[in-house]
Every structure is written in C-alpha cells, then in structure tokens.
C-alpha cells in the first residue's frame, strides 16, 4: 500500500489541545475548589485521563484501517448509531435532565456523540456515492436533510437540544460543499444570523436581514432567491419578536436575552453569564496563575469542567493563554482544510470538511457562550472539556481524517 | 476540462470556508481582547468583590464605672442570626424554622420584613438567640444560603446597680437617625437616653473592617492576604462617673416602690454621687432582643418609669425655698439676721395666709428651724409691693433654681421662677397683683423646680456661694488607656456673702436638731443642715421635699429628695436623705428602724408598683 505522509502537525495540535484540557480540568476539579465539589466530580480528572489513553489507542488503531472501509460500512454504522440512540432513549441513564447516557460496564457513554461520526460518514458517503451528484438536485438534498434530521429528532427527545444545534449548523456546510450554490447556502444559515441579531436588538435584526438579502443577490443574481431571503428574514424577525414577547414567559425571555444583559436574569442564567465574563475579564493579560483563579477555585463558575472550561483557561492563563488556545484551534481548522485541498477524493474531502465544521461549531458556540456573545448553549469545547464520549468521538473523527489524509495517494478518485 | 472546473470550484469553496474559520477566530480573539485587556479594569474588581467580603467588626462599647472603678455597665455577647433575602431560598424555610425552634410562619414573617427593608442588604433576622440555636445555625450554614450569623454584644449590669435614668438604654437607630449621621448604620443600636445617649460618640468606639475570602455559597474561608487589609476596631471609651456605687445601691433600695427622685452631689465639684428617679425601669429587659410587651408597659404605665423625675420634674419647692429666700432678703436689705417678725398664726395681705408654726417672734434662723410662713409672706409682700419681682427672680436663678444646669444627661428641664414677663404671659399684662405673688415666698404656687436644681442650690449654700455645674462623668478613659478629665469648674456668685450663709446654715442645723425632722434625720455623730418642704399638690396628696448637706461645718455631700404624694417631707423625704448622708460619710447605716420605716413607706394612693 502506498502510504502517504502522516500529518504530524495535526497530531501535535491534538496533543496540545488535550494537554490544555487536562490542565484546565485538573485546576477546575483538583484545585482548592475540590473542597466544594462532590467526589463524583473530583474524580473527573482521572476519568478523563483514562479516556485520553483509550482515545490514543483507538486513534492509533484507526490509522491501520483500510480507508474504503469507512465508505463501505457507513450506512451500517449509521443504522447502528441510530439504534443505539433509540436504546438509550428507553434504557438510558438520566443525567441532569438529559436522557442521553448509556451505561456500559464501568463507563457511561453519551451515544449521541458517536452518532456524529456515523451521521457524517453516512452523509459524506451518500453525497459522493454517484458521479455528478449534487445537492442542487432536490431529491439528493432532501435525503441528506433526512440523514441529519433523524439524529436531531432523537437528540431533541433525549433533551440534548444543544448538540442538535450543532447538527443543524453542519447541514448547510455539507450541502454547500456538495454543490449547493452560495446564495442558497447563505439563505439556509440566514435565519440563525437574523434571529441572533434580533434577540440582541431588533434594529440589528432588520439590518442583518437587509444585508443578507443584498449579499445573496450579489452572489446569485436571482430575483426570486433575493425576495425569498427578504421574506425569510422578515418572518424570522417577526417570529423572534412574537416568541420573545408573546409566547415566552418574561422569565424565559430574560433567560434568552441574559447574554446581552445579565441583569435581566441576575440569579439565573444572567448570574452564570456575569460570573463567566468576570472570570475571563479578570484574567487580564497574564492570568491569575494555575489553580489561582478566584472565580474558578471559589466555585463561582457553573460547569467549569465542561461547558465553562474556557473561563478557567481565560481566568488562570489570561489573554496569552486563551489566545494560544484559540490559535491552536485555528491551526487545527486550517490544517484540516488544507488536507481537503490536497485530497483528490470527494468522500474524503466532504468528510474532512464536515469534521472541521463540527469542531468549528462546537468551538464557536462554546467560546461564544462563555464570552457572552451567544446565549448559553451547553455544549463541550472539543478536546478540552471533560467528557469521555465527546473526547473519544472527536478523536475518532480526527483519526479518520488522518487516515484519509495518509492514504490520499492510494485512494483512487475513480472507484 | 471538467476536472479543471471542479478543482477550481473546490479551491473557491475551500477559500470560502477558510474565510469563515478565520472570521470566527478573529471574532473570538477580539472578544477576549475586549474582555481581558480593554475591560480588565471592570472585571478585576468584580472578581475581587465576588471572592472578598468586607465584614464590619463592631468595637466593644465603652464601660461605665463609678468613682471607685466599680463597673456599673459592661458588655455581654449575644448571638444574632442574619438574612440576605436575595440569596435566601424559600424551600429552606422549614429547615431554618426547625433549627431556630420557631414557628415557620413567624420565620417567614421576619424574612418578609427583611425583604421589605432591602432585598440585597443583610438584615438581622433574630437577635439574642440561645447559644445552642446559634451553633446549630453555624453547622448548617452551608445548606442555608443567605443566612448568616454574627456575635453582637448587649449591655449588662453586673453590680446590682440599676441606675436606669443615669445609664439610659440602647435601641436600634431609626431611619431618620441613620440618614442624618455619617457614622450610624442601619441596625446599629445607639443610646436613646441617659449617659448612653449623651456620650454616644465616646462609648461607641470605631468600627473595624475585616476582609474575608468567601466562595460562591458565601461560606467564609478565612482572612484575605493574612489580614493585611483589615482595620481593627477601636474599643469605645469608658466613662468614669462621679457616682458612688454603694450610695447609689442604697438610694435605689430606699426609693423602691416609691414615686419621686433624689440627687446627691459633692457640693464643691457638682459631681453627682447618686441620682435616682423612681420608679426605675429595668435596663436589662431592654438590652438584648426587645421585649415588646415590657416596652409597651413602660410607655403606658401611669407612673411613667421612663421619665427622669430627677432632672425633668417640675414641683413647687415648698418650705425648702425658705433658706434661699432668707439669703436673698439679707442681700436685698429687707431683713437682718436680728430682725424679728411676729407670727400670730397667719399673715394678712388682702386675705389671711396661714402659718402652722407656733405663734411668737421669729428671726431668720428660727423661721427656718421651725418653718414659719409669716416671715416669708412678710418678705414677699415687700418684694412684690416694691416691684422687686424681677430682681428676686434673678437672684433665685443664681442658685441654679429655674435655669438649666447642663448636667450631662439628655432631657433636662428648666424650672419656673416667675418674673414680670412670665406673669404677664400667664395672667395677661397688668392683670396680676401682689396677691398672686405672696405664695411664691414660701415656695408654693407657680414656682417650680427639679430635684437636680434643688441639689445645686443646696450645694451653693454648702460650698460658700459657688455655682457648680452638676455632672456625672468626671473622666473619659480612651481605648489606649489615656484619661481625659472633664473638670467642669465653678463660679463664685458674688453677691452671696458668707455671713448670709452662716445664718441660714444655723437655721438649717436647728431645723434638723429641733424641728419636726429630728426624729427621722437627726444623728448624734453627723451634723446635718437640712430643710423639709411640702409642695402643695392640687391634684392629690402633697409632695414631700427635703434638702440637706453634711457635715454642716465641712460639707461633703449635698442632697435633695422629692417624694411624690407622700405628705410631709419630714416623714417621707428626710429619712432617706439622712440614711444616704450616713452611708456616704461613714460607709454604713446604723439606724435599722429608720431604714425599715423608709422601706415600708408607701406614697398615698399607690398600688403595688408595676416594677415588681
């Protein structure tokens, strides 16, 4: 087998991120704060170390798999993944309101995490299964949407709306890559953008809708598309306003808007927003030092080993530490995208693009939540947050990317 | 060619995705730059405030001591439970009520009160809880967010001396007081009467501050930075009073179950040796958690125990006025020591004014000793008909009767020494005549004074004509041990000549020796100069007065006693004065029968007093 060059840079970034993560988890659970934490949380660090070791072994193993196996097994994996989620729905363990955990031996597995792999594999396989297939074709697009919709529905049933949002965000990227024109792709993400700005300020919502309409027109010069986009935008603005002011109770609305104005919900999510911002802001340039962050160590941060772990890094390692972390992510994303550019095989390209944007979505939402740019959506930061299933899943995805990249010369573009 | 275009498309798509990824990265970098670099000054203090709690450390309030250093008022720790309503979770109500051993509804009501006061500020929930409750709260603090505990102190009276009208009491400052002061904080207890009020700024000391590290649950984690930011409280200054502890104790015992007041002082300095207003209130029951029932009783009691009769009462001095009239008469040239006036049993001026003294000739000394009214009606007649009322009024006031004497207690009241202005105001201009003034000569009618004023006036006779300033605090001992003496000084009243005082003193000595007072006031081993008086009371039984100083030739104590509704001063007031004089000068009382007489004496119309 003609083996290509192994991408050591990506592996190094992976190692860098996981070290960052272990350091932060250590501080967040083993530091002085540990006296205020129950033991099942202080044990998180050692559990995470075990998961990292397991993931490392799995990563190495995956590198030896024949690349075509991923395509051949994709649908079976997909079905298995969906079945696993259904089983979880019935026999799963409920953890803080989400029924997304399946107990296997000593491990609690978040089955929804593994479905990420199978869903991306299935979508990439489907969209590259025939020549000249394009998501411009309505039937193809609908089937792709269905592939994503099934796990999304199950996730919502499991009460894991945060993860579902990541899938939703991934869909336009996948369709775009498979030939969906720029204009329509942008149209797909426009509701999220317009909705976001409307929550911040209705005037910004209107401005963003107009600008998006203009950009869509410039990209594709189709009147019907532009009109659709404007109508979409208007509907989203009206819908958001109605939801905020008519449908939601004031306290629910306050929770949604808390990220722009924490004082609206000072004891609920607003408190979390304020503590998160305070943690990051008070870190300053150099940070307060490892295990020295008062916000972290005195337990002012919620979920500081998972959803708010970025605050721990921001507080204890300052702007310098947080910038290094963000740069590692940028490096990871750009390296993955350059893998895509150097790869000739459409399946590999789509798969790697999907993985990149899966990471990117997690990164954007998690850091955005922690820095109060976005409403608080509880999803983990890839390779950093505590969570074995997520770490293993993200590592498997990365391992497949490395495998595909390594084997790029042997993978024929003519199957 | 097709391949070429696909490849171009791929490149463009990758470029597009790269832009999105880099855009996301730039937004996040900009965001953390904004938070960590630009807004550092905002968030750094926020995180400090979060993890640091400034606690006020209340200083120990100053003590109150008697002249011999005996402690009259000290502090005792009490335990208080606090609540910060915004942090309190209502589901913990039942647990809290259980720990406090109180009805859940009562606890809920108190928390609601605290909420109404302030949602975010810490209020006192229950003060003066038992130590068991306090420690139970302490153990369960972690599961009761918003609940706190502090150790405060309350006033404690270890010596058995009550001195309620001297010490006064503390109560929580009102909203007005808190807003008007830049020191008092809401919830502070401040002096509301007595020395506690007058010397509030000395007694309270200076608050300290302590910085404590806390976690998100408000649990204290010890001092911050080794306590380098802490400021220690400065203990309040101690008041060293002029009181004689054992004299005060006896005075309180003798005044029990009576209505009235007494003031004993050092005639040379004005230092108060004893001051009692009866009935007293129990300061102990006002010290810790407010006893609402008791407070209401005090305020509605017809015997007005909160009222300080010793410095605020206004009563006609009766015959105790006579020695002062004599001195004024000598000064005005109306009389000489030798002048004798015949008493037929009455004095006629428009009508007959009765005189209970035996008919006969009276000179000044004898008129004091046997309390003949005729002598003074005669004098007042001269004063009134020669329009010397205003001069008379001025001279009386020189003794300290009428004006404020500025004792270091709040709520002192003036007396009434009529002059023409006062008469015009009362009766209308020129609508009063000599007949309205006659009774002033024997200390009846409109003239009225407080026991304090009578004690000051008696001191003027005793000390050879010096106007002294009555005071309770002779020195303030600061927290660092330094002592500052108050030293109020005294003024000679120029017109009061020693020869006038000698005549009057002789009269007062005879009064105790030969007058109606001798059975109760005479002691072979101590020569007392005294004068009884009976204030006519149109509303009920007359009030009894006695003023005295002793030893007569070297006075060390001057005393004025007023017994309300107790008839003749010789029977009611003079035995108390003589017992106190004996106690002060010899350190003991020898006449048990007199003491029993006093202890069993009850004012007319008195029911068992509520104090018991």
Interface residues (C-beta under 8 A of the other chain):
Chain A: X36 X173 X176 X177 X182 X267 X275 X277 X278 X279 X280 X281 X282 X283 X284 X285 X294 X295 X298 X299 X300 X314 X315 X318 X319 X322 X323 X326 X327 X329 X330 X333 X334 X337 X340 X341 X349 X353 X356 X357 X360 X363 X364 X367 X368 X371 X373
Chain B: X10 X11 X13 X14 X16 X17 X18 X20 X21 X22 X24 X25 X27 X28 X29 X31 X32 X33 X35 X36 X37 X39 X40 X42 X43 X44 X46 X47 X48 X50 X51 X86 X213 X214 X215 X216 X217 X219 X221
